[in-house]
């Protein structure tokens, strides 16, 4: 399974560049869809079958509390974005076992990760 990512506008450009240099298909909201709403970001990720990569907790609320249809996976990063490549450094190992991420809302931290199924 070849994973495709949608990087929310809060993902630093150096992380996007690092992911792309690792041959990951990354669409950047900051580069191609500036100023669209969180709902539109979710819709775009869903339509293009991309995992959403974000620092924004609002996506969990949209999916679990408001019942919006999720994309294939959501990766919520919990650590600071320093250095600016840290997001990519945490995500790249997850791409090696996509079956453990696809279908989940994954909270990614420095030392641990938590998974919650996107569909009951």
Secondary structure, 3 states (H helix, E strand, C coil): CCCEEEECCCCCHHHHHHHHHCCCEEEEHHHHCCCCCHHHHHHHHHHCCCEEEECCCHHHHHHHHCCCCCCCCEEEECCCCCCCCHHHHHHHHHHHHHHHCCCEEEEECCCCEEEEECCC
